[in-house]
């Protein structure tokens, strides 16, 4: 297959996405409305949080140097809820998504206000995750490479769906440790899900994904370093819920050849971060739900990265993995059981970039143990002044 043929094939894939997008401009309008709502409402939510005393104060494992209001998740919720009502059909699945999102943000907001014990918080997460399954959003089949389509009965698919949603909720919550980090990663995931969902003609999932992308982009206006507001648990649990639910509604329940890999690749960064932290805590006999500074972003800071540089590095990693997911979908490297050399080389090159960035992250955070001059310059009371 020639280079020109590859270009035509890729162009036709993108043309398909653009055709579906042209027929469903709600995808674009939903994202724009979400951006506008979150940009406009976030300062008001921040002011309300200050009045209520819901702020993150410096000290402990906190990185901020001054009190910062949280509860940014309320602005994110309104930025998702309003355009979803406007641009999505108010059918059974939409009601399940929005009701589950409302429960997720409520659980997080209560935790932001007064704190919840780990089992109370987990119970709220399970309740939020169970709601979409009641409204018909659960994995009833998935496609695995070489093994084909597998159909799941309700007794297996529903618990797996709840487990998946709860896991992603906690993973995004764990990732929310740097200014703009979680909202940036969620924005990348939302945009990638929207593109893949459009290619699968899953327009409702594409609209909802684009709305999440827009809400996160709008929140970054106030949340990037130096942050003027944090999303808090209300925002982290909300974003984890909607991303996990979208991946079930629009990606996993398809006949795409590698449908199982799409959400795993796009959400690989929070998955890797959480796995690393949980394994470390278990190894050292620590409680899994107790916070510490073992997360990947903390380790970047201990290597001398600034907060913006650490966030950009993790975003680049996430983008490379998202590009690998898109290449899997759009590059025709294998058709009708036949491998095509040039498309395979292109897909392999994109995968190689993702692998190279992943190796870089492992190299910086795991292998390099040399003394760090930035570490020595930190003040004795700096929460980052501790060994890796």
C-alpha positions in Angstrom: 0.0 0.0 0.0 1.5 3.4 -1.0 1.8 6.5 1.1 -0.9 8.2 -1.0 -3.2 5.3 -0.3 -2.6 5.6 3.4 -3.3 9.3 3.2 -6.6 8.6 1.4 -7.6 6.0 3.9 -6.8 8.2 6.9 -8.5 11.1 5.2 -11.7 9.0 4.6 -11.7 8.1 8.3 -11.5 11.7 9.3 -14.0 12.7 6.6 -16.4 10.2 8.3 -15.9 11.9 11.6 -16.3 15.4 10.0 -19.5 14.2 8.2 -21.0 13.0 11.5 -19.9 16.1 13.2 -21.5 18.3 10.5 -24.8 16.5 11.0 -24.6 16.9 14.7 -23.2 20.3 15.5 -24.6 19.9 19.0 -21.1 18.4 19.7 -19.5 21.8 19.1 -22.2 23.9 20.7 -22.3 21.7 23.8 -18.5 22.2 24.3 -18.8 26.0 23.7 -21.7 26.4 26.1 -19.9 24.3 28.7 -16.8 26.5 28.4 -18.8 29.7 28.8 -20.8 28.4 31.9 -17.8 27.2 33.8 -15.7 30.3 33.0 -18.5 32.6 34.2 -19.7 30.6 37.2 -16.4 29.4 38.7 -15.5 32.8 40.4 -18.9 32.9 42.0 -18.5 29.3 43.3 -15.1 30.2 44.6 -16.5 33.2 46.5 -19.2 31.1 48.0 -16.7 28.5 49.1 -14.6 31.2 50.9 -17.7 32.5 52.7 -18.5 29.0 53.8 -14.9 28.3 54.9 -14.5 25.4 52.4 -10.9 26.1 51.6 -7.6 24.2 51.4 -5.2 25.7 53.9 -1.4 25.3 53.5 0.3 22.6 55.5 0.7 18.9 55.6 0.8 17.4 52.1 -0.8 20.5 50.6 1.2 22.3 47.9 -0.6 25.7 48.0 1.0 28.5 49.9 -2.2 30.4 50.7 -5.8 29.3 51.4 -7.5 28.3 48.1 -11.3 27.7 47.9 -12.4 24.2 46.7 -15.9 23.1 45.6 -15.0 23.9 41.9 -16.8 20.7 41.1 -20.1 22.6 41.5 -19.2 24.9 38.6 -18.1 21.8 36.6 -21.4 20.1 37.3 -23.5 23.1 36.1 -21.2 23.3 33.1 -22.0 19.7 32.3 -25.6 19.5 33.4 -27.0 22.6 31.6 -25.7 21.8 28.0 -26.5 18.1 28.5 -30.1 19.1 29.1 -30.0 21.4 26.1 -28.3 19.2 23.5 -28.9 15.6 24.5 -32.2 13.8 24.1 -33.7 13.4 27.6 -34.0 9.7 27.2 -33.4 6.9 29.8 -29.7 6.8 29.5 -29.3 10.6 29.7 -31.3 10.6 32.9 -29.1 7.9 34.3 -25.9 9.8 33.4 -27.1 13.1 34.9 -28.6 11.5 38.0 -25.5 9.5 38.7 -23.4 12.7 38.1 -25.5 14.6 40.6 -25.0 11.9 43.2 -21.2 11.8 42.5 -20.8 15.6 42.9 -23.0 15.6 46.0 -20.9 12.9 47.7 -17.7 14.9 46.8 -19.2 18.2 48.0 -20.2 16.7 51.4 -16.6 15.4 51.7 -15.3 18.8 50.8 -17.5 20.4 53.5 -17.1 18.2 56.5 -15.1 15.1 55.4 -16.4 11.6 55.1 -14.9 8.4 56.4 -13.5 6.2 53.7 -16.4 3.7 53.8 -19.0 6.5 53.7 -17.3 8.0 50.7 -17.0 4.6 49.0 -20.6 3.8 49.7 -21.6 7.1 48.0 -19.4 6.2 45.0 -21.0 2.8 44.6 -24.5 4.4 44.7 -23.5 6.9 42.0 -21.9 4.1 39.9 -25.0 1.9 40.3 -27.4 4.5 38.9 -26.3 4.3 35.2 -26.6 0.5 35.3 -30.2 0.8 36.5 -30.9 3.0 33.4 -29.3 0.5 31.0 -25.7 1.7 30.8 -23.6 -1.3 31.6 -21.1 -3.5 29.6 -23.1 -6.2 28.0 -20.4 -7.0 25.5 -16.9 -6.1 24.6 -14.5 -6.8 21.7 -11.0 -8.1 22.4 -8.4 -8.5 19.7 -8.0 -12.0 18.3 -10.8 -13.3 20.6 -13.7 -11.5 19.0 -16.9 -10.2 20.6 -17.8 -11.5 24.1 -21.3 -11.1 25.5 -21.7 -10.6 29.2 -24.8 -11.5 31.2 -26.3 -8.9 33.5 -25.0 -10.7 36.7 -21.4 -10.2 35.4 -21.7 -7.0 33.4 -23.5 -4.8 36.0 -21.0 -5.5 38.8 -18.0 -5.0 36.4 -19.5 -1.7 35.3 -19.9 -0.5 38.9 -16.4 -1.6 39.7 -15.0 0.3 36.6 -16.8 3.5 37.4 -15.9 3.5 41.1 -12.2 2.7 40.2 -12.0 5.6 37.7 -13.7 8.0 40.2 -11.0 7.2 42.7 -8.2 7.4 40.1 -9.1 10.9 39.0 -9.4 11.9 42.7 -5.9 10.6 43.4 -4.6 12.4 40.3 -6.0 15.8 41.5 -2.8 17.0 43.2 -1.4 19.7 41.0 -2.9 22.9 39.7 -4.8 22.1 36.5 -3.5 18.5 36.3 -6.8 16.5 36.7 -8.8 19.0 34.7 -6.3 18.9 31.9 -6.1 15.1 31.8 -9.9 14.9 31.9 -10.1 17.4 29.0 -7.8 15.3 26.9 -9.8 12.2 27.7 -13.1 13.9 26.9 -11.9 15.2 23.5 -10.4 11.8 22.6 -13.6 10.0 23.6 -15.6 12.5 21.5 -13.6 11.8 18.4 -13.7 8.0 18.8 -17.5 8.1 19.6 -18.1 10.2 16.4 -16.2 7.6 14.4 -18.4 5.0 15.8 -21.6 7.1 15.1 -22.3 7.2 18.9 -23.5 10.8 18.7 -24.9 11.0 22.2 -21.7 9.8 23.7 -19.8 12.2 21.5 -21.9 15.2 22.6 -21.5 14.3 26.3 -17.8 13.8 25.9 -17.4 17.2 24.1 -19.4 18.8 27.0 -17.0 17.3 29.5 -14.1 18.6 27.4 -15.5 22.1 27.3 -16.3 22.1 31.0 -12.7 21.0 31.9 -11.2 23.6 29.4 -13.3 26.4 31.0 -12.2 25.3 34.5 -8.6 25.4 33.5 -9.0 29.2 33.1 -9.2 29.4 36.9 -7.5 26.2 38.0 -4.1 26.3 36.1 -1.1 27.4 38.1 -1.4 29.5 40.2 -4.8 28.1 40.9 -7.5 30.4 42.2 -9.8 27.5 42.9 -9.6 23.7 43.3 -12.1 21.3 42.0 -12.1 19.4 45.3 -13.5 15.9 45.7 -16.8 17.2 44.2 -15.1 17.9 40.9 -12.7 14.9 40.9 -15.5 12.4 41.6 -17.7 14.0 39.0 -15.1 13.9 36.3 -14.2 10.3 37.1 -17.8 9.3 37.0 -18.6 10.9 33.7 -15.5 9.7 32.0 -16.0 6.1 33.2 -19.7 6.2 32.3 -19.0 7.7 28.8 -16.5 5.0 28.1 -19.1 2.4 28.9 -21.9 4.0 27.0 -20.0 5.0 23.8 -16.8 2.9 23.5 -16.9 -0.4 25.3 -20.4 -1.4 24.0 -19.3 -1.5 20.3 -18.0 -4.0 17.8 -14.8 -2.0 17.2 -11.8 -4.3 17.0 -10.0 -2.9 20.0 -12.8 -1.3 21.9 -11.5 -2.6 25.2 -8.2 -0.7 24.6 -9.7 2.7 23.9 -10.6 3.7 27.5 -7.6 1.8 28.9 -5.2 3.8 26.7 -6.9 7.2 27.2 -7.2 6.8 30.9 -3.8 5.1 31.3 -2.2 8.0 33.3 -4.6 7.9 36.2 -4.7 4.1 36.1 -0.9 3.9 36.3 -0.7 6.6 39.0 -3.3 4.8 41.2 -1.8 1.4 40.7 1.7 2.7 41.6 0.4 4.4 44.8 -1.8 1.5 45.9 1.0 -1.1 45.4 3.5 1.1 47.3 1.1 1.6 50.2 0.4 -2.1 50.5 4.1 -2.9 50.3 4.8 -0.6 53.2 1.7 -1.6 55.3 0.0 1.8 54.9 -3.7 2.4 54.6 -4.8 2.5 51.0 -7.2 5.5 51.5 -4.8 7.7 53.5 -3.2 10.5 51.5 0.5 10.8 50.9 3.0 12.2 48.5 3.8 9.1 46.5 1.8 10.1 43.5 3.6 10.6 40.2 3.1 14.4 40.2 4.7 14.6 43.7 7.6 12.6 42.5 8.1 15.0 39.5 8.2 17.9 42.0 10.8 16.1 44.1 12.9 15.8 41.0 12.9 19.6 40.7 10.1 20.1 38.2 7.9 23.2 38.7 4.2 22.7 39.0 3.5 23.9 35.5 6.3 21.8 34.0 5.1 18.7 35.9 1.6 19.2 34.7 2.7 19.8 31.1 4.8 16.7 31.2 2.0 14.5 32.4 -0.4 16.1 29.8 2.2 15.3 27.1 2.2 11.7 28.3 -1.6 11.5 28.3 -1.7 13.1 24.8 0.8 10.5 23.5 -1.4 7.7 24.8 -4.5 9.3 23.4 -2.8 9.6 20.0 -2.0 5.9 20.2 -5.7 5.2 20.9 -6.7 7.4 17.9 -4.1 5.7 15.7 -5.6 2.3 16.6 -9.0 3.6 15.5 -8.0 5.6 12.3 -4.8 4.1 10.9 -5.8 1.1 8.6 -2.8 -1.0 9.5 -4.7 -4.3 9.3 -7.8 -4.9 7.2 -9.5 -8.2 6.4 -6.8 -10.0 8.1 -4.0 -8.4 6.0 -1.3 -6.3 7.5 -0.3 -3.2 5.4 3.3 -2.1 5.7 3.1 1.7 5.6 0.0 2.1 7.8 1.7 -0.4 10.2 4.8 1.7 10.2 2.8 4.9 10.9 0.8 3.3 13.8 4.1 1.8 15.1 5.7 5.2 15.0 2.9 6.8 17.0 3.1 3.9 19.5 6.8 4.3 19.7 6.4 7.9 20.7 4.0 6.9 23.4 6.3 4.2 24.7 9.3 6.6 24.6 7.5 9.2 26.7 6.4 6.4 29.1 10.0 5.2 29.4 11.1 8.8 30.0 8.6 9.1 32.9 9.8 5.9 34.4 13.4 6.9 34.0 12.9 10.3 35.7 10.7 9.0 38.5 12.0 5.5 39.2 15.5 5.0 38.0 17.3 8.3 38.6 18.2 8.5 42.3 21.0 11.1 42.1 21.0 14.0 44.5 18.8 16.8 43.3 20.1 20.4 43.7 16.5 21.7 43.6 15.7 19.4 46.5 18.5 20.9 48.6 17.3 24.4 48.0 13.8 23.7 49.5 12.9 25.1 52.9 12.9 22.7 55.8 9.1 23.0 56.2 8.4 22.5 52.5 6.1 19.5 52.2 8.0 18.3 49.1 11.3 18.1 51.0 11.2 14.4 51.6 12.8 11.4 50.0 11.4 9.7 47.0 
